[in-house]
Amino acid sequence: MTIKINNGEFIFLCCNDGNLDLLKYEIKVKYPYLNLGYSCGRFLTYKTTKDISSNEIDLVFTTRWAKSIKKVSKKQLLSQEINFPDLTAHSLHYYSLLENERLDDEVSAFWGKVNTLNTENELYYNIVQVKTDEFWLGVHAKEQKCADFPNSNPQISLPEESPSRAYLKLAEAVHLFNISLSENQKWLELGSAPGGASYFLLQNKALVWGNDPAEMSPLCALNKKFIHIKKPVQHVTPCEIPTDIEWISVDLNLNPKQSLMEVFRICRNLRFLKGMLVTVKIVNLEHVEYVQDNINWARDRGFDNVIAIQLPSHKREYLLLLLNQSAPKKIRLPSNKIQTLV
Protein backbone atom coordinates (compact mmCIF):
# COMPACT_ATOMS: atom_id res chain seq x y z
CA MET A 1 0.00 0.00 0.00
CA THR A 2 1.46 3.34 -1.03
CA ILE A 3 0.69 6.66 0.62
CA LYS A 4 -0.08 9.81 -1.35
CA ILE A 5 1.72 13.00 -0.36
CA ASN A 6 0.16 15.95 -2.16
CA ASN A 7 1.85 19.11 -3.36
CA GLY A 8 2.34 21.35 -0.30
CA GLU A 9 2.21 18.55 2.25
CA PHE A 10 5.09 17.54 4.51
CA ILE A 11 7.09 14.43 5.30
CA PHE A 12 9.26 14.01 8.40
CA LEU A 13 12.53 12.14 8.66
CA CYS A 14 14.73 10.79 11.47
CA CYS A 15 18.41 9.92 11.24
CA ASN A 16 21.33 8.64 13.28
CA ASP A 17 23.25 11.02 15.52
CA GLY A 18 25.94 12.88 13.58
CA ASN A 19 24.55 12.02 10.13
CA LEU A 20 22.16 14.91 9.52
CA ASP A 21 24.46 16.31 6.81
CA LEU A 22 24.45 12.96 4.96
CA LEU A 23 20.65 12.86 4.92
CA LYS A 24 20.32 16.48 3.79
CA TYR A 25 22.85 15.94 1.01
CA GLU A 26 21.13 12.75 -0.14
CA ILE A 27 17.77 14.53 -0.35
CA LYS A 28 19.32 17.49 -2.20
CA VAL A 29 20.87 15.18 -4.82
CA LYS A 30 17.96 12.75 -5.29
CA TYR A 31 14.81 14.77 -4.57
CA PRO A 32 15.25 18.47 -5.44
CA TYR A 33 11.46 18.93 -5.27
CA LEU A 34 11.62 18.51 -1.48
CA ASN A 35 12.23 21.74 0.45
CA LEU A 36 13.57 21.79 4.00
CA GLY A 37 11.01 22.94 6.55
CA TYR A 38 11.89 22.32 10.20
CA SER A 39 15.02 20.87 11.78
CA CYS A 40 15.65 19.80 15.38
CA GLY A 41 18.47 17.46 16.35
CA ARG A 42 18.00 14.21 14.40
CA PHE A 43 14.57 15.24 13.12
CA LEU A 44 13.68 17.04 9.88
CA THR A 45 10.59 17.99 7.93
CA TYR A 46 10.44 18.59 4.17
CA LYS A 47 7.67 20.08 2.05
CA THR A 48 7.01 18.53 -1.35
CA THR A 49 6.44 20.83 -4.30
CA LYS A 50 4.63 18.20 -6.35
CA ASP A 51 2.31 15.23 -5.85
CA ILE A 52 4.27 12.10 -4.92
CA SER A 53 3.66 8.67 -3.41
CA SER A 54 5.62 6.83 -0.74
CA ASN A 55 7.13 4.32 -3.19
CA GLU A 56 8.95 7.16 -4.98
CA ILE A 57 11.16 7.91 -1.97
CA ASP A 58 14.09 5.59 -1.28
CA LEU A 59 16.58 7.06 1.16
CA VAL A 60 19.59 5.41 2.80
CA PHE A 61 20.47 7.85 5.57
CA THR A 62 17.11 8.05 7.29
CA THR A 63 16.09 5.57 9.96
CA ARG A 64 12.43 6.42 9.38
CA TRP A 65 10.52 8.75 7.13
CA ALA A 66 6.75 9.20 7.13
CA LYS A 67 4.00 11.44 5.84
CA SER A 68 3.59 14.10 8.49
CA ILE A 69 0.16 14.49 10.08
CA LYS A 70 0.72 17.16 12.72
CA LYS A 71 2.86 18.38 15.63
CA VAL A 72 1.28 18.08 19.11
CA SER A 73 2.12 18.69 22.74
CA LYS A 74 2.10 16.02 25.43
CA LYS A 75 -1.18 17.39 26.76
CA GLN A 76 -2.78 17.03 23.33
CA LEU A 77 -1.33 13.55 22.93
CA LEU A 78 -2.90 12.46 26.23
CA SER A 79 -6.28 13.95 25.36
CA GLN A 80 -9.15 12.55 23.33
CA GLU A 81 -8.56 14.93 20.42
CA ILE A 82 -5.96 12.68 18.75
CA ASN A 83 -7.76 10.03 16.73
CA PHE A 84 -5.81 7.41 14.82
CA PRO A 85 -7.74 5.01 12.57
CA ASP A 86 -8.62 1.53 13.84
CA LEU A 87 -5.38 0.29 15.44
CA THR A 88 -6.51 -3.32 15.25
CA ALA A 89 -5.86 -3.07 11.51
CA HIS A 90 -2.82 -0.75 11.72
CA SER A 91 0.25 -0.65 13.96
CA LEU A 92 1.29 2.21 16.23
CA HIS A 93 4.97 3.02 16.74
CA TYR A 94 6.13 5.34 19.52
CA TYR A 95 9.82 6.23 19.66
CA SER A 96 11.97 8.99 21.09
CA LEU A 97 14.85 11.03 19.70
CA LEU A 98 15.76 12.36 23.14
CA GLU A 99 19.02 11.41 24.83
CA ASN A 100 19.13 7.63 25.41
CA GLU A 101 15.88 7.45 23.36
CA ARG A 102 13.89 7.23 26.59
CA LEU A 103 10.11 6.88 26.20
CA ASP A 104 7.63 8.87 28.26
CA ASP A 105 5.86 6.47 30.65
CA GLU A 106 2.57 8.41 30.56
CA VAL A 107 2.45 8.42 26.76
CA SER A 108 3.24 4.70 26.58
CA ALA A 109 0.58 3.89 29.17
CA PHE A 110 -2.07 6.08 27.52
CA TRP A 111 -1.66 4.60 24.07
CA GLY A 112 -1.38 1.06 25.36
CA LYS A 113 -0.24 -1.53 22.86
CA VAL A 114 2.55 0.18 20.94
CA ASN A 115 5.65 -1.13 19.19
CA THR A 116 4.41 -4.71 18.80
CA LEU A 117 5.84 -6.52 15.79
CA ASN A 118 3.03 -7.21 13.32
CA THR A 119 4.13 -8.10 9.80
CA GLU A 120 0.56 -8.32 8.48
CA ASN A 121 -0.42 -4.66 8.75
CA GLU A 122 -0.06 -2.37 5.74
CA LEU A 123 0.13 0.98 7.56
CA TYR A 124 2.12 2.14 10.60
CA TYR A 125 1.21 5.25 12.54
CA ASN A 126 4.08 7.05 14.25
CA ILE A 127 4.43 9.10 17.42
CA VAL A 128 7.91 10.65 17.43
CA GLN A 129 9.11 12.48 20.53
CA VAL A 130 11.47 15.25 19.43
CA LYS A 131 11.53 17.30 22.66
CA THR A 132 10.12 16.81 26.15
CA ASP A 133 6.85 18.47 25.08
CA GLU A 134 7.03 18.12 21.30
CA PHE A 135 5.63 15.11 19.47
CA TRP A 136 5.09 14.57 15.76
CA LEU A 137 2.48 12.27 14.28
CA GLY A 138 2.89 10.57 10.93
CA VAL A 139 2.17 7.46 8.88
CA HIS A 140 4.42 5.16 6.83
CA ALA A 141 3.73 2.15 4.64
CA LYS A 142 4.77 -1.48 4.93
CA GLU A 143 6.58 -1.23 1.58
CA GLN A 144 9.25 0.97 3.20
CA LYS A 145 12.52 -0.50 4.46
CA CYS A 146 12.36 -2.05 7.96
CA ALA A 147 8.79 -0.79 8.29
CA ASP A 148 7.90 -3.24 11.06
CA PHE A 149 10.33 -1.77 13.62
CA PRO A 150 9.90 1.61 15.37
CA ASN A 151 12.48 3.94 13.82
CA SER A 152 13.95 0.80 12.15
CA ASN A 153 15.51 -0.18 15.48
CA PRO A 154 15.20 -3.77 16.78
CA GLN A 155 16.65 -2.62 20.14
CA ILE A 156 19.61 -5.00 20.32
CA SER A 157 21.74 -4.74 23.48
CA LEU A 158 25.53 -4.94 23.24
CA PRO A 159 26.88 -7.62 25.62
CA GLU A 160 29.45 -6.23 28.05
CA GLU A 161 31.98 -8.85 27.00
CA SER A 162 31.63 -8.20 23.25
CA PRO A 163 35.00 -7.40 21.63
CA SER A 164 33.53 -4.47 19.66
CA ARG A 165 30.38 -2.70 18.50
CA ALA A 166 30.53 -4.66 15.23
CA TYR A 167 28.39 -7.14 17.18
CA LEU A 168 25.51 -4.66 16.91
CA LYS A 169 25.93 -4.04 13.17
CA LEU A 170 25.49 -7.70 12.31
CA ALA A 171 22.90 -8.45 14.99
CA GLU A 172 20.72 -5.54 13.85
CA ALA A 173 20.89 -6.60 10.21
CA VAL A 174 20.03 -10.21 11.06
CA HIS A 175 16.99 -9.11 13.08
CA LEU A 176 15.75 -6.40 10.72
CA PHE A 177 15.87 -8.63 7.65
CA ASN A 178 14.93 -11.88 9.39
CA ILE A 179 18.11 -13.72 8.35
CA SER A 180 17.98 -17.11 10.04
CA LEU A 181 21.11 -18.44 11.74
CA SER A 182 21.56 -22.17 12.22
CA GLU A 183 24.11 -24.40 13.91
CA ASN A 184 27.25 -24.91 11.80
CA GLN A 185 26.07 -22.42 9.18
CA LYS A 186 29.25 -21.27 7.39
CA TRP A 187 30.16 -17.58 7.44
CA LEU A 188 33.16 -15.66 6.11
CA GLU A 189 33.93 -12.37 7.82
CA LEU A 190 36.29 -9.95 6.11
CA GLY A 191 37.70 -7.34 8.48
CA SER A 192 36.95 -9.44 11.55
CA ALA A 193 39.25 -8.00 14.25
CA PRO A 194 38.83 -7.57 17.14
CA GLY A 195 35.80 -9.84 16.79
CA GLY A 196 32.45 -8.23 17.58
CA ALA A 197 30.57 -9.64 14.58
CA SER A 198 32.37 -13.00 14.79
CA TYR A 199 31.40 -13.23 18.45
CA PHE A 200 27.74 -12.69 17.53
CA LEU A 201 27.92 -15.50 14.97
CA LEU A 202 29.74 -17.84 17.35
CA GLN A 203 27.11 -17.15 20.00
CA ASN A 204 24.62 -18.43 17.44
CA LYS A 205 26.73 -21.59 16.85
CA ALA A 206 27.86 -20.67 13.34
CA LEU A 207 31.18 -21.74 11.82
CA VAL A 208 33.25 -18.61 11.14
CA TRP A 209 36.27 -17.96 8.93
CA GLY A 210 37.57 -14.55 10.00
CA ASN A 211 40.03 -12.58 7.89
CA ASP A 212 42.06 -9.77 9.44
CA PRO A 213 45.81 -9.12 9.89
CA ALA A 214 45.14 -7.92 13.45
CA GLU A 215 44.69 -10.07 16.56
CA MET A 216 41.29 -11.48 17.43
CA SER A 217 39.72 -11.41 20.88
CA PRO A 218 40.28 -14.65 22.82
CA LEU A 219 36.48 -15.00 22.86
CA CYS A 220 36.78 -15.79 19.16
CA ALA A 221 40.34 -17.05 18.75
CA LEU A 222 39.90 -19.81 21.36
CA ASN A 223 36.53 -20.93 20.00
CA LYS A 224 36.79 -24.21 18.08
CA LYS A 225 34.30 -22.93 15.51
CA PHE A 226 36.51 -19.98 14.53
CA ILE A 227 39.35 -20.07 11.98
CA HIS A 228 41.58 -16.99 11.69
CA ILE A 229 43.00 -16.11 8.25
CA LYS A 230 45.58 -13.65 9.57
CA LYS A 231 46.63 -11.57 6.58
CA PRO A 232 45.45 -8.49 4.67
CA VAL A 233 42.39 -9.15 2.55
CA GLN A 234 44.38 -8.30 -0.58
CA HIS A 235 46.53 -11.40 0.07
CA VAL A 236 43.65 -13.83 0.57
CA THR A 237 43.18 -16.27 -2.32
CA PRO A 238 39.85 -17.92 -3.20
CA CYS A 239 41.36 -21.35 -2.53
CA GLU A 240 41.73 -20.45 1.17
CA ILE A 241 37.95 -20.07 1.50
CA PRO A 242 35.62 -23.10 1.73
CA THR A 243 33.47 -23.29 -1.40
CA ASP A 244 30.33 -23.95 0.67
CA ILE A 245 30.35 -20.62 2.55
CA GLU A 246 26.72 -19.44 2.79
CA TRP A 247 27.06 -15.85 4.00
CA ILE A 248 29.75 -13.17 3.95
CA SER A 249 29.99 -10.23 6.35
CA VAL A 250 32.32 -7.40 5.34
CA ASP A 251 33.62 -4.44 7.38
CA LEU A 252 36.92 -3.34 5.83
CA ASN A 253 38.87 -0.13 6.31
CA LEU A 254 39.19 0.39 2.57
CA ASN A 255 37.57 2.82 0.17
CA PRO A 256 34.16 1.53 -0.96
CA LYS A 257 35.14 0.50 -4.49
CA GLN A 258 38.29 -1.34 -3.39
CA SER A 259 36.37 -3.09 -0.62
CA LEU A 260 33.74 -4.37 -3.07
CA MET A 261 36.36 -5.44 -5.60
CA GLU A 262 38.18 -7.55 -2.99
CA VAL A 263 34.92 -9.15 -1.87
CA PHE A 264 33.90 -10.16 -5.40
CA ARG A 265 37.40 -11.41 -6.19
CA ILE A 266 37.33 -13.76 -3.20
CA CYS A 267 33.74 -14.98 -3.54
CA ARG A 268 33.60 -15.82 -7.24
CA ASN A 269 33.82 -19.60 -6.62
CA LEU A 270 31.32 -19.79 -3.75
CA ARG A 271 28.58 -21.97 -5.24
CA PHE A 272 26.32 -21.99 -2.15
CA LEU A 273 26.51 -18.30 -1.33
CA LYS A 274 23.14 -16.86 -0.26
CA GLY A 275 24.19 -13.29 0.32
CA MET A 276 26.55 -10.67 1.70
CA LEU A 277 26.32 -7.94 4.29
CA VAL A 278 28.80 -5.25 3.31
CA THR A 279 29.51 -2.21 5.48
CA VAL A 280 30.45 0.73 3.26
CA LYS A 281 32.31 3.69 4.79
CA ILE A 282 31.42 7.29 3.95
CA VAL A 283 34.81 9.01 3.81
CA ASN A 284 33.49 12.35 2.57
CA LEU A 285 30.12 13.88 1.76
CA GLU A 286 30.39 13.25 -1.98
CA HIS A 287 30.45 9.48 -1.35
CA VAL A 288 26.70 9.74 -0.75
CA GLU A 289 26.36 10.12 -4.53
CA TYR A 290 28.10 6.75 -5.10
CA VAL A 291 25.51 4.65 -3.26
CA GLN A 292 23.52 3.93 -6.42
CA ASP A 293 26.74 3.12 -8.31
CA ASN A 294 27.57 0.50 -5.69
CA ILE A 295 24.06 -0.95 -5.92
CA ASN A 296 24.29 -1.15 -9.72
CA TRP A 297 27.78 -2.68 -9.50
CA ALA A 298 26.46 -5.47 -7.28
CA ARG A 299 23.44 -6.10 -9.51
CA ASP A 300 25.70 -6.35 -12.56
CA ARG A 301 27.49 -9.18 -10.76
CA GLY A 302 24.38 -11.28 -10.41
CA PHE A 303 22.81 -10.29 -7.10
CA ASP A 304 19.02 -10.21 -7.52
CA ASN A 305 18.17 -8.05 -4.50
CA VAL A 306 20.42 -5.22 -3.31
CA ILE A 307 19.33 -2.99 -0.43
CA ALA A 308 21.22 0.01 0.97
CA ILE A 309 20.33 1.06 4.50
CA GLN A 310 21.85 2.75 7.53
CA LEU A 311 21.49 0.67 10.69
CA PRO A 312 20.86 2.16 14.16
CA SER A 313 24.45 1.44 15.29
CA HIS A 314 26.08 2.92 12.18
CA LYS A 315 28.25 6.02 12.25
CA ARG A 316 29.48 7.41 8.89
CA GLU A 317 28.66 4.20 7.02
CA TYR A 318 25.81 2.13 5.62
CA LEU A 319 24.96 -1.49 4.88
CA LEU A 320 24.70 -3.05 1.44
CA LEU A 321 22.64 -6.24 1.69
CA LEU A 322 23.27 -8.38 -1.39
CA LEU A 323 21.06 -11.43 -1.95
CA ASN A 324 21.33 -14.27 -4.45
CA GLN A 325 18.43 -16.27 -5.85
CA SER A 326 19.28 -18.98 -3.32
CA ALA A 327 18.65 -16.62 -0.38
CA PRO A 328 15.78 -17.81 1.88
CA LYS A 329 12.40 -16.46 0.78
CA LYS A 330 11.45 -15.53 4.35
CA ILE A 331 14.03 -12.75 4.46
CA ARG A 332 12.11 -9.56 5.24
CA LEU A 333 12.38 -7.23 2.24
CA PRO A 334 10.49 -4.03 1.34
CA SER A 335 7.09 -4.95 -0.10
CA ASN A 336 6.38 -4.56 -3.81
CA LYS A 337 2.65 -4.23 -3.33
CA ILE A 338 1.22 -1.21 -5.11
CA GLN A 339 -2.18 -0.38 -3.65
CA THR A 340 -2.79 3.34 -3.41
CA LEU A 341 -4.20 4.92 -0.27
CA VAL A 342 -6.57 7.71 -1.27
HUQUITA-V196437 format. One record per helix or strand of 2 or more residues. SS is the DSSP state (~ for helix, > for strand). FROM is the first residue (numbers start at 1). LEN is the number of residues. If there is no record, write none. Layout:
SS&FROM&LEN, SS&FROM&LEN
This chain:
>&2&4, >&10&5, ~&20&11, >&34&7, >&43&6, >&52&2, ~&54&3, >&64&9, ~&74&4, >&91&6, ~&99&3, ~&105&7, >&123&9, >&134&8, ~&150&3, ~&166&11, >&186&5, ~&196&8, >&207&5, ~&218&4, >&226&4, ~&233&3, ~&238&3, >&247&4, ~&256&12, >&275&7, ~&285&16, >&305&5, >&317&7, >&340&2
